[in-house]
Amino acid sequence: MGAPERKLDPIGVFDSGIGGLTVAAALQEILPSENIFYIGDTARVPYGGKSRRTVERYSIEIGGLLLAEQAKIVVVACNTASALAVPKLKEIFNVPVQGVVTPGAEAAVRATRSGRIGVVGTRATITSGAYEHAIRNLDPALKVFSAACPLLVPLIEEGLFDDPVTGQMLSRYLSPLLAENIDTLVLGCTHYPLLRDAIARTAGPGVTLVDSANNCALAVKDLLEAQSLSAPQERLGRLDVALTDSTEGFLRVAQKALGLEIGHVQLRAVQTGE
């Protein structure tokens, strides 16, 4: 199918849970004429502690569900899946695939003044070294300091944005990075923008936060234009959401924190075994 026929097809977006809705919200703001089909793999959240092989398998399965919805592009709105599975998805899918790591790394390189960049993410993302590699490929002279924050995603999934426990965890996770005198901090998980205010308070005014969600949306805009896949500007797009497991918390957190209008939520079946 040629590009002209695909302009009206949706942008497919997936994440392990609610975090990728930060990308969906950014896409709606930057590309209001585009339809978006979002799948949250809530049956298997989080991806951050799983092996590369498992994350690849999950990503291929969820990406396949998006292709079944006629997605014209697959956006991997998950840093763990972007770090571990995007190369495989690009190899096997017949549509463009956009992850969040490269746009986030590029934004961090532009933002830093001292050349000292911090990265926070899931254990799998940090262990992969994806951000460190991407940043140093752009500028080998930059110093990158990383910290895995495994407890943040569960806290965010529960909507505990301003809870004292969340503040304590942020202080614990960020202290080693702040001790390295970083001036830029990459929020290397699409859940983390939901904690942006709390992270900014902990990091202090001297640290610039780089939001992987917004920068990913900008990269999608560029990719659609380059591939001649952009929807007509006069159209008003919509957001459709599907989950792999029903979760009331998903809707509460997403609608309250991101101001998204989510109507009927569909369910998709996946294999939940390892």
N, C-alpha and C positions, 0 to 999 in steps of 0.2 A: 504494500500500500504506500503510495507516494505521500510526500509531505503535505500537499494541499488538502488531501482527504483526512489527514490526521490532526489538523489544527484544532478541531473541536473536541478531540479526545482528551481525557483527563490527565493531569499530572498524578502519577502514582507515588505515594509516600508511605514508608513504613518505619516503625520503631518497635522495640520490645514492649513498650507500654505507653504512658502518656507523654513522655518527654518529647517525642517527635512532633507533638502538636505545637510546640514552640516554632518549629519549622513551618508547619501548616499555617500558623497565624502570620508569620513573616511573609510567606508566599501570598496569602490573601491581601496583605497590605501592599506588596510590591507589584503583584500581578492580579488585580481584582477581576479581570475578565476570564481567568482560567478556572475551569473545574478542577477540583482536587479530590482524589479518592485516597483516604487514609486508612491503613490497617495497623492496629496496635496488637502486638502478639502478647496479649495479657495473660494467656494461658501459660506462657513460658518465661515471663519477666522475672528477674533481669537476665540479660545476656552477659553481663560483665564478669561473671565468675566462671564462664563456660569455656571449653576448649575451642581452638580454631576450627577443628573439624565440625563440631556441633554448631558453632555460629554460622559457618558456611552453609550447612544443611538447612538450618532454620531460615537463613536469608534467601536461599534459593527457593524454598517453599513459599515464603511470604511474597517474594518478588513474583513468583509464578501466579499467585492469586491476583496480584495487581495487573499482570499481563492479561489475565482472563477478563479483567474489567476494561480492556483496550487501552491501558496506560500508554501514552506516547513517550514517556520518560519515567524512569524509576529513580526516585530520590531516597537514598539510604539515610534517613534522619536519625541515625544511631551511630555514635562514635565507635562503639565496639565493633559493630558490623562494618562500618566504613574502614576501620583499621584492619580487620581480619578477612572480610568477604568481598569487598568491591572488586579486586582483580578477577576473582572467579565469576562474579556476576557479569562483568564486562566481557568476559570470554564466552559466556553461554547465552546471554540475552541478546535479542535482535533490536533493542532500543537503547538510546543513550542512558548511561547510569551516572548519577552524581552523588558523591559522598560528601561528608562534612569536614573531613580532616584537611584537605588541601586549601579550601577557602579560609578556614580558621587559621592555618599556618601563615598564609599570605597576609591576612589582616594583622596578625601578631608582629610580623616582620615590619609592616608599615607603621605600627603603633609604637614600637619600642624606641626609647631615646638612649638608654644606657646599654642596650644590647644584652640585658638580663631578663629572660622570659620564664615565667612559671606556667606549668600546665597541670590542671587537675582533671581527673577522669576516673573511670572504673578501673578495676585491677587489670582487666584484659587489655584495655586501651593503653594504659601506662606501660604494662609489661611488653606490649608489642613495639614500643618505641616509635609509633607511627608519627606523632607530632614532632618528636625530636629529629627524626630523619627528614621530615618534610621541611622543617624550619632550617636545618643545616644545609639542605640541598639548595635553599634559596640564599642563605648567607652563612658560610661555614664559621665565621668569626663570632656568631652569636652564642651565648651561653643559655642552656635550657635546663631548668630544674623541674622535676615532675613529682607528683604525689598522688597515689591512689586513694580514693575516698569511697570505700565500698558501702558505707552506711547511708550516704546521702540519697541515693535513689529510693530505698525503702521509705525514708522520711518524707521525701517529696511525694511519693505515691500515696502516702497517708495524708497529704495536705498540711504537713507540720512546718509551714514556711517560717513562722515567727516563734516557734516553740523554743524554750530554753535549751532543750536537748540538742536541737539543730544548731543553735549558736555555739554550744560547747563542742560539738563535732567539728564545726567550721574552724574554730580556734585551734583545735588539736591538729587538723589536717593542714591548715595554712601556715602555722607558726614556722615550720622548717623552711618554707619557701620565702616567707617574709624576712627570715634571718639571712637569706642570700641576697637581700636588697634588690629584689625584682621590681621592675617598673611596669610590667605588663603581665596579665594573668589570663590564660586561655581557659575558658569554660569548656573543657573537652568532653562534655556529655550534654546532649540536648535537653536533659532534665534540668540542668543547672541554671539556665536563665530564669526558671521559676523561683530561684533563690537569689536573684541578682541583687536585690536590696540588702539582704542579710550578708551576702558575700562582700559587697562594697563596704558595708560597715566594718567588717572584720579586716579587710585588706587595707582600708584607709584611703584617703584622697590622692595619695601619691602613686597609686597603682591603677592603670587603665585595664578595664575588663574587656576581653574580646569574646563576643557572642557568636558561637559557631552557627547558631540557627539563622541569624540575620544574614551572615556572610554566605551561607549555603543558598539562601533564597536569591541573593544577588547573582550567584554563580549559575543558578537555574535559569534566571532571566537571560543571561548572556548565552547560555547553551541553547535555549529555545530560539533565540534570535539567529544564532549561527546556523541552526539546523532548519530554519524557516518553519518552525512548528508553533509559533505564537498564535494564540487565539485572537479573533477580531476584537479590537479595543472597545467597540461599542457594546459588547456582550457583558452581562453581569454573571460572574462565575458563582459556583456553589461548592460547599464542602460536604462530602459524604464520608461517613465513618463506619468502619467495621472493626469488630474485636474478635479475638479467638477465644475469649471467655468473658462472660458478663461481669461487669464490675461497676457498682454504683459510685464508688470513689473516683473512678476515671472521669465520669461525667461531671461530678461536683467540682473536682480540682480544675479540670480543663475549662469549664464554662466560667467559673469564678475568677481564675487567675489570668486567663487569656481573653476573656470577653468573646468567646466563640459561640456562634449559634449552631447547636447540634440538634438535629431532629431525631428521627427514628434511627437507632443504631442497629446495624446488621451484625450477624454472627457468622463466623467462618470456622470450619472444623480443621484442626491440625493434629498431627501425631504428637502427643505430649511426652512420650518416652524418650530416653536418651538413646 
